[in-house]
Amino acid sequence: MVTLNETLEEITLFRGMAKEDIDSIASNTVIRQFPKNTVIVNQGDDTDSFYVILQGKVDVFLQNDKGKEIIINTLGECESFGELAPLGKIPRQASIITTEDSTFGIISRQVFMDTLLTKPTVSMQIIDLLVHRIRDLTEEVSSLALEDVYNRVARVLYKHAEEVGDKLVTEKLTQQDIASRVGATREMVHRILKELKTGGYISIEGKHITIEKKLPSGW
């Protein structure tokens, strides 16, 4: 696991800050560990802390009053969440759940705001970060509104895949994981993956999906 100081140096908001400033933030950061499948933040909560991920991975998801969920993002080591809460004192806009054992650095609103007020570069970087978050959210909403289920599934496979040799291999993804990300039923995702596998476009081993060749543009 990377150290708290190393993580803070990699976080977009604090990148480029002097070592003594990083040390100051680190000294006021609380470290907490949570097991897999722990809800860290609930949509609608009034909490106002800022979180950095030292180890592990989380899903960012929305849930309606009928319990239906959709995952809108996945964050991992050296990434952060909760930037809006300290700024606007607004309820949490999404829920966060750990998908593996995770360790976080938790920065209070007071420390966060003191940093913004005394370090103009951090203020500029949070604007840049929020612009990118809005762009990513716009792309997700556009995908849900304008693309069919197949194309949303293809987008998820590419987004969560990394190069292994000359192939693209996804991180661990169950059919339900994919369904939760594309706003579809697990049965529909199963049908799509089955046909892609039959066509030789993908292979599946455990929870990893290998993209054997470029996925077709339509289904």
C-alpha positions as CSV (number, residue, x, y, z in Angstrom):
1,M,0.0,0.0,0.0
2,V,1.3,3.5,-0.8
3,T,1.7,5.9,2.0
4,L,-0.7,8.7,2.8
5,N,1.8,11.4,1.7
6,E,2.5,9.5,-1.6
7,T,-1.2,9.3,-2.3
8,L,-1.8,13.0,-1.5
9,E,1.0,13.9,-3.9
10,E,-0.8,11.9,-6.7
11,I,-4.3,13.3,-6.0
12,T,-5.2,15.7,-8.7
13,L,-6.1,18.5,-6.2
14,F,-2.8,18.5,-4.4
15,R,-0.4,17.6,-7.3
16,G,2.5,20.0,-7.3
17,M,2.1,21.2,-3.7
18,A,5.2,21.7,-1.6
19,K,6.3,18.8,0.6
20,E,5.6,20.8,3.8
21,D,2.1,21.5,2.7
22,I,1.5,17.9,1.9
23,D,2.9,17.0,5.3
24,S,0.5,19.5,6.9
25,I,-2.6,18.0,5.2
26,A,-1.4,14.4,6.1
27,S,-1.0,15.3,9.7
28,N,-4.6,16.3,9.8
29,T,-6.0,13.3,7.9
30,V,-7.7,10.4,9.6
31,I,-6.9,6.9,8.3
32,R,-9.7,4.3,8.3
33,Q,-10.0,0.8,7.0
34,F,-13.2,-0.8,5.7
35,P,-14.0,-4.4,4.6
36,K,-15.4,-5.2,1.2
37,N,-19.1,-4.4,0.6
38,T,-19.1,-1.5,3.1
39,V,-21.2,1.5,2.3
40,I,-18.9,4.5,3.0
41,V,-21.3,7.3,2.0
42,N,-25.1,7.1,1.5
43,Q,-26.8,9.2,-1.1
44,G,-28.5,12.1,0.7
45,D,-26.2,12.1,3.7
46,D,-25.2,15.5,5.2
47,T,-21.6,14.5,5.9
48,D,-18.9,16.9,4.5
49,S,-15.6,15.0,4.5
50,F,-13.3,14.5,1.6
51,Y,-11.9,11.0,0.9
52,V,-8.7,9.8,-0.7
53,I,-8.3,6.1,-1.5
54,L,-5.0,4.7,-0.2
55,Q,-5.8,1.1,-1.0
56,G,-8.8,-0.7,-2.5
57,K,-11.6,0.1,-4.9
58,V,-15.1,1.6,-4.7
59,D,-18.2,1.9,-6.8
60,V,-20.1,5.1,-7.1
61,F,-23.8,4.4,-7.5
62,L,-27.3,5.9,-7.5
63,Q,-30.4,4.3,-6.1
64,N,-34.1,5.2,-6.5
65,D,-36.8,4.8,-3.9
66,K,-37.6,1.4,-5.3
67,G,-34.1,0.1,-4.6
68,K,-33.0,0.0,-8.2
69,E,-29.3,0.8,-8.5
70,I,-27.0,2.0,-11.3
71,I,-23.2,2.3,-11.0
72,I,-21.9,5.5,-12.5
73,N,-18.2,5.2,-11.7
74,T,-15.5,3.1,-10.2
75,L,-12.5,4.6,-8.3
76,G,-9.3,3.1,-7.1
77,E,-6.0,3.7,-5.4
78,C,-4.8,7.4,-5.5
79,E,-8.2,8.6,-6.5
80,S,-10.6,10.7,-4.4
81,F,-14.3,11.3,-3.9
82,G,-16.5,13.7,-1.9
83,E,-15.1,17.0,-3.3
84,L,-18.5,18.7,-3.5
85,A,-19.6,18.1,0.0
86,P,-17.1,20.4,1.8
87,L,-17.6,23.1,-0.8
88,G,-21.4,23.5,-0.8
89,K,-22.6,21.8,2.4
90,I,-25.0,19.8,0.2
91,P,-26.2,16.3,0.7
92,R,-24.2,13.5,-0.9
93,Q,-25.2,13.1,-4.5
94,A,-24.3,9.4,-4.7
95,S,-23.5,6.4,-2.6
96,I,-20.1,4.9,-2.3
97,I,-19.5,1.2,-1.6
98,T,-16.2,-0.7,-1.3
99,T,-15.7,-3.6,-3.8
100,E,-12.7,-4.9,-1.9
101,D,-11.0,-4.3,1.4
102,S,-10.1,-0.6,1.4
103,T,-8.2,2.0,3.3
104,F,-9.0,5.7,3.1
105,G,-7.6,9.0,4.2
106,I,-10.5,11.2,5.5
107,I,-10.0,15.0,5.3
108,S,-12.4,17.2,7.3
109,R,-14.2,20.2,5.7
110,Q,-12.1,22.6,7.8
111,V,-8.8,21.2,6.6
112,F,-10.1,21.1,3.0
113,M,-11.4,24.6,3.1
114,D,-8.2,26.0,4.8
115,T,-6.2,24.4,2.0
116,L,-8.4,26.0,-0.7
117,L,-8.2,29.4,0.8
118,T,-4.4,29.4,1.3
119,K,-3.4,27.6,-1.9
120,P,-4.8,29.2,-5.1
121,T,-3.4,26.4,-7.2
122,V,-5.6,23.9,-5.3
123,S,-8.6,26.0,-6.0
124,M,-7.8,26.0,-9.8
125,Q,-7.2,22.2,-9.7
126,I,-10.5,21.5,-8.1
127,I,-12.2,23.5,-10.9
128,D,-10.4,21.3,-13.4
129,L,-11.3,18.2,-11.5
130,L,-15.0,19.1,-11.4
131,V,-15.0,19.9,-15.1
132,H,-13.7,16.4,-15.8
133,R,-16.2,14.8,-13.4
134,I,-19.0,16.7,-15.2
135,R,-17.7,15.6,-18.6
136,D,-17.6,12.0,-17.4
137,L,-21.1,12.2,-16.0
138,T,-22.4,13.7,-19.2
139,E,-20.9,10.9,-21.2
140,E,-22.5,8.3,-18.9
141,V,-25.9,10.0,-19.1
142,S,-25.6,10.3,-22.8
143,S,-24.8,6.6,-23.1
144,L,-27.8,5.7,-21.0
145,A,-30.1,7.9,-22.9
146,L,-28.9,7.5,-26.5
147,E,-27.1,4.1,-26.8
148,D,-28.8,0.7,-26.9
149,V,-27.9,-1.9,-24.3
150,Y,-25.3,-3.7,-26.5
151,N,-23.3,-0.5,-27.0
152,R,-23.4,0.3,-23.3
153,V,-22.1,-3.2,-22.6
154,A,-19.3,-2.7,-25.1
155,R,-18.4,0.6,-23.6
156,V,-18.2,-1.0,-20.1
157,L,-16.0,-3.8,-21.4
158,Y,-13.5,-1.4,-23.0
159,K,-13.6,1.0,-20.0
160,H,-12.7,-1.7,-17.5
161,A,-10.1,-3.5,-19.6
162,E,-6.3,-3.3,-19.6
163,E,-3.7,-4.6,-22.1
164,V,-2.3,-8.0,-21.2
165,G,0.1,-9.0,-24.0
166,D,-1.8,-8.3,-27.2
167,K,-5.2,-8.7,-25.7
168,L,-7.6,-6.5,-23.6
169,V,-8.6,-8.2,-20.4
170,T,-11.2,-6.7,-18.0
171,E,-10.9,-6.5,-14.2
172,K,-13.2,-8.8,-12.3
173,L,-16.7,-8.2,-13.6
174,T,-19.8,-10.4,-13.1
175,Q,-22.8,-10.2,-15.4
176,Q,-24.6,-8.4,-12.5
177,D,-21.7,-5.9,-12.3
178,I,-22.1,-5.1,-16.0
179,A,-25.9,-4.9,-15.7
180,S,-25.7,-2.4,-12.8
181,R,-23.4,-0.2,-14.9
182,V,-25.6,-0.2,-18.1
183,G,-29.0,0.0,-16.5
184,A,-30.2,-3.4,-17.9
185,T,-31.2,-6.8,-16.6
186,R,-28.6,-9.5,-15.9
187,E,-30.4,-11.7,-18.4
188,M,-30.0,-9.2,-21.2
189,V,-26.3,-8.9,-20.4
190,H,-26.0,-12.7,-20.4
191,R,-27.5,-12.9,-23.9
192,I,-25.1,-10.3,-25.3
193,L,-22.0,-11.9,-23.7
194,K,-23.1,-15.3,-24.9
195,E,-23.4,-14.2,-28.5
196,L,-20.1,-12.3,-28.4
197,K,-18.5,-15.4,-27.1
198,T,-20.1,-17.5,-29.8
199,G,-18.8,-15.1,-32.4
200,G,-15.3,-15.3,-31.1
201,Y,-15.2,-11.7,-30.0
202,I,-14.6,-12.5,-26.3
203,S,-13.6,-15.3,-24.1
204,I,-14.5,-15.6,-20.4
205,E,-12.4,-17.1,-17.6
206,G,-13.9,-16.8,-14.2
207,K,-14.8,-13.1,-13.7
208,H,-12.4,-11.9,-16.3
209,I,-13.4,-11.2,-19.9
210,T,-10.8,-11.1,-22.7
211,I,-11.6,-9.1,-25.8
212,E,-10.2,-11.3,-28.5
213,K,-10.9,-8.9,-31.4
214,K,-12.6,-5.6,-32.0
215,L,-16.2,-5.7,-30.9
216,P,-18.9,-5.2,-33.6
217,S,-20.5,-1.8,-33.9
218,G,-24.0,-3.2,-33.4
219,W,-25.9,-6.2,-32.1
